[in-house]
Amino acid sequence: MSGFNFLRESELHIHFGSNRYNVKITPNLTLTQTFAEDAYSVKTLHDQTKMFRGTSITKANPADFSFSTHLTTEKDEQIILELLTDIVTTSGDQQLKSFDIYVVSTNGTFKIEGCVITQGEFQFAKGSHLILNVSGQGKKLSRVGDENYSLPGNLQSASATRTPTKPLLDVLVSNSTVSNLVTTTLQIQNNIEWTPYETLQNSLSVTNATNAMYPSDYSLTDRNVSGNITQFHSDANASEYQTFNTSTSVQIRTKVNNSIFFNANLADCMYTKRSSVEEVFTQTYDFRLVGTPTDLGNQITY
């Protein structure tokens, strides 16, 4: 069957532990994996000084994925925030929570195994829905069956309704409300390095994609929490023109029905403030959480 409508017809399932979650996403879904080529020079039989480029393909690069989801009042997307912020300690090493992704469409069922979320970006804008953009990497992308493939895990029940939020945004810097607020972003970056997985012995047995060498493990090097806060320039904030601070607090929260819905309470941040002159005069805080936090799940709640 045609795959032209892949994005509109697809379902995204996350298999974590023994549970499975059907995450409702926007059409902004991507899945891809490439193979690595090793090129080398080869002499010709007729002229030993002339060479051509030979090639060897024995391993795959990490699989990449990305998707976007609305953060709804029912909070069925809580699992995404948990996988983005929480870490586990295994044998003294800190790791992200690993999971499998299944994408089901009329064109088949696709799986990325051993996934971790490397980046999440929250978009806050007046009059717009609250959206979380997610990207990450995994070990192996494969087509595991058709649209009738039996997915593993216990499917978790979802709410009967799904209500995207158009929240009231409230931002504080140094415990003071940011006036004339325009827009805000918040980004979590989990920086990982894949452990070298190419060996001579294994490479000699590679004949096709089924027995190629795929990534097997990674290490979490560090994590960054950063973002920006843009406000209109006015007499009320003129005294803060072109400033900076190396140790202060930043709090980003949204309210729905007069109750706190999303709350990022970042206690120790640095920021620099820059100005921009376009159609209107704006000032922007570029901030970053100092240090490499291990308890982001407590600092960013939803």
C-alpha positions as CSV (number, residue, x, y, z in Angstrom):
1,M,0.0,0.0,0.0
2,S,1.2,3.5,-0.8
3,G,3.2,5.3,1.9
4,F,2.5,8.8,0.7
5,N,0.3,9.5,3.7
6,F,2.7,8.0,6.2
7,L,2.9,10.9,8.6
8,R,-0.9,11.5,8.8
9,E,-1.7,7.8,9.3
10,S,1.1,6.9,11.6
11,E,0.9,6.0,15.3
12,L,3.9,6.3,17.6
13,H,4.2,3.8,20.4
14,I,6.9,4.0,23.2
15,H,7.8,0.7,24.8
16,F,9.4,1.4,28.2
17,G,9.9,-1.4,30.7
18,S,6.8,-3.6,30.5
19,N,4.5,-0.8,29.5
20,R,3.6,0.7,26.1
21,Y,2.3,4.2,25.5
22,N,0.5,5.4,22.4
23,V,1.8,9.0,22.1
24,K,-0.2,11.4,20.1
25,I,2.1,13.4,17.9
26,T,2.0,16.1,15.1
27,P,3.0,15.2,11.5
28,N,6.5,16.3,12.4
29,L,7.9,12.8,12.7
30,T,11.2,11.6,11.3
31,L,13.0,8.2,11.4
32,T,16.4,7.5,9.7
33,Q,19.6,5.5,9.9
34,T,22.6,5.5,7.6
35,F,25.5,3.2,7.1
36,A,29.2,4.3,7.4
37,E,31.5,3.9,4.4
38,D,35.2,3.4,4.6
39,A,37.0,4.4,1.4
40,Y,40.5,3.3,0.5
41,S,42.9,3.6,-2.5
42,V,43.3,0.6,-4.8
43,K,46.1,0.2,-7.4
44,T,45.1,-1.0,-10.9
45,L,46.6,-4.0,-12.6
46,H,47.7,-2.1,-15.7
47,D,49.2,0.9,-14.0
48,Q,50.4,0.7,-10.4
49,T,50.6,4.5,-10.1
50,K,46.9,5.0,-11.0
51,M,44.5,4.2,-8.2
52,F,40.7,4.2,-7.8
53,R,38.7,4.5,-4.6
54,G,37.5,1.2,-3.1
55,T,34.8,1.0,-0.5
56,S,33.9,-1.0,2.5
57,I,30.6,-0.9,4.5
58,T,30.5,-2.8,7.7
59,K,28.7,-0.7,10.3
60,A,25.7,1.5,10.8
61,N,25.6,5.0,12.3
62,P,23.2,5.5,15.2
63,A,19.5,5.8,14.2
64,D,18.0,9.3,14.5
65,F,14.4,10.2,15.3
66,S,12.4,13.3,16.1
67,F,8.7,14.1,16.8
68,S,6.6,16.8,18.3
69,T,3.6,16.6,20.7
70,H,1.2,18.9,22.3
71,L,1.3,19.1,26.1
72,T,-2.4,18.6,27.0
73,T,-4.4,19.2,30.2
74,E,-4.9,15.4,30.5
75,K,-1.1,15.0,30.7
76,D,-0.9,11.8,28.8
77,E,2.5,12.9,27.5
78,Q,4.0,12.7,31.0
79,I,6.2,9.7,29.9
80,I,8.0,11.9,27.4
81,L,9.1,14.4,30.0
82,E,10.2,11.5,32.3
83,L,12.4,10.0,29.5
84,L,13.8,13.4,28.7
85,T,14.7,14.5,32.3
86,D,15.3,11.3,34.4
87,I,18.6,9.4,34.6
88,V,19.4,6.1,36.2
89,T,22.7,4.9,37.8
90,T,24.0,1.6,36.6
91,S,27.4,0.2,37.8
92,G,28.3,3.7,38.9
93,D,27.6,5.3,35.5
94,Q,24.7,7.7,34.9
95,Q,22.5,6.8,31.9
96,L,19.3,8.0,30.4
97,K,16.2,5.9,30.5
98,S,16.3,3.7,27.4
99,F,13.2,2.6,25.4
100,D,12.0,1.3,22.1
101,I,10.0,3.2,19.5
102,Y,7.4,1.6,17.2
103,V,5.8,3.5,14.4
104,V,2.7,1.8,12.9
105,S,1.3,2.9,9.5
106,T,-0.4,1.3,6.5
107,N,3.1,0.9,5.0
108,G,4.3,-1.3,7.9
109,T,5.6,-1.3,11.4
110,F,9.0,0.2,12.1
111,K,11.1,-0.1,15.2
112,I,14.1,1.8,16.7
113,E,15.5,-0.2,19.6
114,G,17.6,1.2,22.5
115,C,16.5,4.8,22.1
116,V,17.4,7.8,24.3
117,I,16.2,11.3,24.0
118,T,19.1,13.7,23.4
119,Q,17.1,16.9,23.1
120,G,13.8,18.4,24.1
121,E,12.6,21.9,23.4
122,F,9.5,23.5,24.9
123,Q,8.0,26.3,22.9
124,F,6.1,29.0,24.8
125,A,4.3,31.8,22.8
126,K,1.3,33.9,23.5
127,G,-1.8,32.6,21.8
128,S,-0.1,29.3,20.8
129,H,-0.4,25.8,22.1
130,L,2.3,24.5,24.4
131,I,4.5,22.1,22.2
132,L,7.4,19.8,23.1
133,N,9.8,19.0,20.3
134,V,11.9,15.9,20.9
135,S,14.9,14.3,19.1
136,G,17.1,11.4,20.0
137,Q,19.1,8.4,18.8
138,G,18.8,4.7,19.0
139,K,20.7,1.5,18.1
140,K,18.9,0.0,15.1
141,L,16.0,1.0,12.8
142,S,14.2,-2.0,11.2
143,R,10.9,-2.8,9.6
144,V,9.5,-5.5,11.9
145,G,6.2,-6.3,10.2
146,D,3.1,-5.0,8.5
147,E,0.4,-2.8,10.0
148,N,-1.0,-5.8,11.9
149,Y,2.3,-6.5,13.8
150,S,1.6,-7.4,17.5
151,L,3.3,-4.7,19.6
152,P,4.9,-5.8,22.9
153,G,4.1,-4.3,26.3
154,N,1.0,-3.5,28.3
155,L,-0.8,-0.7,26.5
156,Q,-1.5,2.1,29.1
157,S,-5.0,3.6,29.0
158,A,-5.3,7.1,27.7
159,S,-7.7,9.8,28.6
160,A,-11.0,9.9,26.7
161,T,-10.3,13.5,25.7
162,R,-7.2,15.4,24.5
163,T,-7.1,19.1,25.2
164,P,-4.1,21.1,23.9
165,T,-3.3,24.0,26.2
166,K,-3.0,27.6,25.3
167,P,-1.6,28.7,28.6
168,L,-0.9,31.9,30.4
169,L,2.8,32.4,30.5
170,D,4.6,33.7,33.6
171,V,8.4,34.1,33.7
172,L,10.5,35.3,36.6
173,V,14.2,36.2,36.6
174,S,15.9,36.9,39.9
175,N,12.4,36.5,41.5
176,S,11.1,39.4,39.5
177,T,8.4,39.1,36.8
178,V,9.6,39.7,33.3
179,S,7.4,42.5,31.9
180,N,6.2,43.0,28.4
181,L,6.9,39.3,27.6
182,V,6.9,38.2,24.0
183,T,8.1,34.6,23.9
184,T,10.2,32.0,25.7
185,T,12.0,28.8,24.9
186,L,13.5,26.1,27.2
187,Q,15.8,23.4,25.9
188,I,17.3,20.3,27.5
189,Q,20.3,18.8,25.8
190,N,21.6,15.4,26.8
191,N,25.0,15.0,25.2
192,I,26.0,11.4,24.6
193,E,28.9,9.5,23.0
194,W,28.5,6.1,21.4
195,T,31.0,3.5,22.5
196,P,33.2,2.3,19.6
197,Y,31.6,-0.9,18.3
198,E,33.7,-1.7,15.1
199,T,36.0,-4.7,15.4
200,L,38.2,-6.3,12.7
201,Q,36.8,-9.8,13.5
202,N,33.2,-8.7,13.2
203,S,33.8,-6.6,10.1
204,L,35.1,-9.6,8.2
205,S,31.7,-11.4,8.6
206,V,29.5,-8.5,7.4
207,T,27.8,-9.3,4.1
208,N,24.6,-7.1,4.3
209,A,22.5,-4.9,6.5
210,T,21.2,-7.9,8.6
211,N,24.7,-8.7,10.0
212,A,26.2,-5.3,9.9
213,M,27.7,-3.8,13.1
214,Y,25.2,-1.6,15.0
215,P,25.8,0.7,18.0
216,S,25.5,-1.2,21.3
217,D,26.2,1.3,24.1
218,Y,26.8,4.9,24.9
219,S,27.9,7.2,27.7
220,L,26.2,10.4,29.0
221,T,29.0,13.0,28.9
222,D,27.0,16.0,30.2
223,R,23.6,17.8,30.0
224,N,22.7,21.4,29.4
225,V,19.5,23.3,30.2
226,S,19.2,26.6,28.4
227,G,16.8,28.9,26.6
228,N,15.9,32.5,26.0
229,I,13.3,35.0,27.1
230,T,12.3,37.9,24.9
231,Q,10.5,41.0,26.0
232,F,9.5,44.3,24.4
233,H,11.8,47.2,25.4
234,S,10.0,49.9,27.4
235,D,10.7,52.4,30.1
236,A,9.9,49.7,32.7
237,N,13.0,47.7,31.8
238,A,15.3,50.4,30.4
239,S,17.6,50.1,33.4
240,E,18.3,46.4,32.5
241,Y,19.7,47.3,29.1
242,Q,22.7,45.1,28.1
243,T,23.2,43.4,31.4
244,F,24.4,40.0,32.6
245,N,24.4,37.8,35.7
246,T,26.4,34.7,36.6
247,S,24.3,33.4,39.4
248,T,20.6,33.9,39.6
249,S,17.2,32.1,39.4
250,V,15.0,31.6,36.3
251,Q,11.4,30.3,36.7
252,I,9.2,29.6,33.7
253,R,5.7,28.5,34.4
254,T,2.3,28.4,32.7
255,K,-1.1,28.6,34.2
256,V,-4.3,26.8,33.0
257,N,-7.6,27.7,34.7
258,N,-5.6,29.8,37.3
259,S,-3.5,26.7,38.4
260,I,0.2,26.0,37.7
261,F,0.4,23.6,34.8
262,F,4.1,23.6,33.8
263,N,6.8,24.8,36.1
264,A,10.6,25.0,35.4
265,N,12.2,26.3,38.6
266,L,15.9,26.7,37.8
267,A,17.7,27.9,40.9
268,D,21.3,28.6,39.7
269,C,21.5,30.1,36.2
270,M,23.6,32.6,34.3
271,Y,22.3,34.9,31.7
272,T,23.4,37.6,29.3
273,K,20.9,40.2,28.0
274,R,21.0,41.4,24.4
275,S,19.0,44.0,22.4
276,S,17.6,43.7,18.9
277,V,16.3,46.5,16.8
278,E,13.8,45.4,14.1
279,E,10.2,46.4,13.6
280,V,10.1,46.7,17.4
281,F,12.8,47.1,20.0
282,T,13.2,43.9,22.0
283,Q,15.6,42.6,24.7
284,T,16.4,38.9,25.1
285,Y,17.8,37.0,28.1
286,D,20.0,34.1,26.9
287,F,20.2,31.8,30.0
288,R,21.8,28.5,31.0
289,L,21.5,26.4,34.1
290,V,24.9,26.2,35.7
291,G,26.3,22.7,36.3
292,T,25.1,19.3,35.1
293,P,21.9,18.6,37.0
294,T,20.9,15.0,37.9
295,D,17.4,15.8,39.3
296,L,15.8,17.6,36.4
297,G,12.6,15.7,37.0
298,N,12.3,17.7,40.3
299,Q,13.2,21.0,38.8
300,I,10.9,20.7,35.7
301,T,7.4,19.5,36.5
302,Y,4.3,19.1,34.3
